[in-house]
Amino acid sequence: MSEAGSNHEWPTVVVVIPALNEDTHVAGCIESLRGQTYPKDRYEGLFVDNGSTDRTQEIIREHGEKLLVE
C-alpha cells in the first residue's frame, strides 16, 4: 500500500519509545521515527522517560516530541 492511498486505510498508531539516559541516541531515534513512510497524520511518537540524569529529556523537548516522565 502506498502513502498515496487514502488514510482511512491506515490505522492510527502510537509508537512508544522508552528512554533512560539516551542522550547520545535519542536524536537519531527521533529522526528515524520522522523518516517512516507511514502517513504522518496516522501516527505519533511518545517518549517515556523514567528519570534520565543526562540531556535525554531536553533533547526530546527540543525536537518538539511528546514526552511522558514517570
C-alpha positions in Angstrom: 0.0 0.0 0.0 1.5 3.3 -1.0 1.4 6.5 1.1 -0.8 8.0 -1.7 -3.6 5.7 -0.6 -6.4 7.2 1.4 -5.6 7.5 5.1 -8.7 5.7 6.2 -7.0 2.6 5.1 -4.2 3.1 7.7 -4.8 2.5 11.4 -3.8 5.2 13.8 -0.8 4.1 15.9 1.2 5.4 18.8 4.9 4.4 18.9 6.0 4.3 22.5 9.8 4.8 22.9 11.2 4.1 26.4 14.3 6.1 27.2 16.7 6.3 30.1 19.9 8.2 29.8 19.9 8.0 26.0 21.2 11.5 25.1 23.6 10.0 22.6 20.9 8.1 20.7 17.6 9.8 21.1 18.0 12.4 18.4 18.7 9.6 15.9 15.7 7.8 17.1 13.6 10.9 16.5 14.9 11.3 13.0 14.2 7.6 12.3 10.7 8.0 13.5 10.1 11.0 11.4 11.6 9.2 8.4 9.0 6.5 8.3 6.8 6.0 5.2 3.7 5.6 7.3 1.4 8.6 6.8 2.5 11.2 9.3 -1.1 12.1 10.3 -1.8 8.5 11.3 1.0 8.0 13.9 2.6 9.8 16.8 5.7 9.1 18.9 5.5 9.1 22.7 8.8 9.1 24.5 8.6 7.7 28.1 11.5 8.7 30.4 12.0 7.2 33.8 14.3 9.8 35.3 17.2 10.4 33.0 20.1 12.3 34.5 21.6 13.3 31.2 20.1 15.5 28.4 17.6 12.9 27.1 14.5 14.9 28.2 15.9 18.2 27.0 16.7 16.7 23.5 13.2 15.2 23.2 11.6 18.6 24.1 14.0 20.5 21.7 12.7 18.3 18.9 9.1 19.0 19.8 8.2 15.4 20.6 5.7 14.2 23.2 7.4 13.2 26.5 6.0 11.4 29.5 8.2 11.5 32.5 7.5 8.8 35.2 
